[in-house]
């Protein structure tokens, strides 16, 4: 009992330390954003007179309203389509297992090793040839393709663990493949779908490289991509830059806090089944 109590106590200490390490950068950003614009704050000391107006100034200077709308449009173009394609492909590879599914699986596995930085140059010329350079489609279409290997493998890992008895019982009742997918497996896939959607949302929202390379207009980028233009304009104004960074981080933090239960549920479901 003494050993278990000690292990429990040590686990709590480690969690507290990790939490502090995680929160320190956010606290640093927040404290720095409250200093007078144009100054160079030192440490985590709060200013005598907090400048809350830095957030409003950063909001108007960076045109956060337009950036928010642009990010929402890009999210609506990337996340639903990626989840739909990945779910269909994952169901086929993980449950139906047609011929040559092993070769297709290897292709997706190779796609997981493909870094964004390694294809950005040929991707630029391809997007230009398609005539969608400097448009939101220049971000949406490449992201759908780049997210596919992970998304398909994520959904395949879920469908592989689904019991075959359910499918066999549904087949005996006369269910078609589409009915098997839509009425039997989809309701059971909500945790995996929600967690995948959260991950794709966060990755799309924070996409920086593709946004600054393929789109010149900051108002057509993601909010993270527009931070590059904001930094170029206010790179020497540290408090204002920190305020703008917090404005960009806030939506992703809110989304994660709202859907954290679904995300953790999917991870726990995978660990229990595996």
C-alpha positions, 0 to 999 in steps of 0.5 A: 500500500505504501508503494502504491501511494508513493507511485500515485503521489509521484504520478501527480507530481509529474503531471503537475510539472508537465502542466506547468511546463505546458502553461508557461509559454502561454502565460509568457505570451499573455503577460507580454501582450499586456505591456506597452506597445513598442517595448521589450518586456523582460521575464514574466513580470506583469506591467503596472498598467496593463494595456488591454487595448493591444488585443483590440489593436492587433484584431484591427491591424491584422484584420482578424475578422477577414482572417477568421472567415478565410480560415472557416472557409478553408476548414469547411473545404478540407475537413468534411471532404477529408473525413468522408474520403478517409472513412470510405477508404478506411472501411474498404481497407479495414473491413471489406479488404478487397483484392490488392488492399495490401498494396494500397495500404503500402502506398498510404504508409509511404505517404505518411513519410512524405514531408510538406517541406519536401514537396512544396516546390513541385506543389507550387508549380503544379498549383500554378499550372492548375490556375488556382495559385493565390486562391483558397483552393491552393490550400484546400486541395493540397491539404486534402491530399496530404492529410489522406495517408494519416486519415485513412490509416486512422479510420482503417485502424478503427474498422479493423477492430470492428467485430465481424459478427455484426457484419455477418448478422447484417448480411444474413438480414439482407443488408447491402454493403452501403447499408452495412456501412451507413447503418451499422458501422457509422454509428459505432464510428462516432468517436473515431470520426470526431477525434479525426475531425478535431485533428484535421481542424487543428492541423488545417487551422495551424497550417503555415507553410502552404499558406505563405508559399501558395497564397500572396493575399493574407486575407485568403490564408489561414490565420496562422499563415497570415501571422507571417504578414502580421509579423513582417509588419509588426515584427519589432512590436513584441507586445502587439505580436504576442497579442495577435498570436493569442488571438490566433490560438484562441479558436483552436483552444476553444475547439479542443476544450469543447471536444476533448471528451470525444478525442480522449474517448477515441484514444482510449477506445483504440488502446482498449481494442488494441 
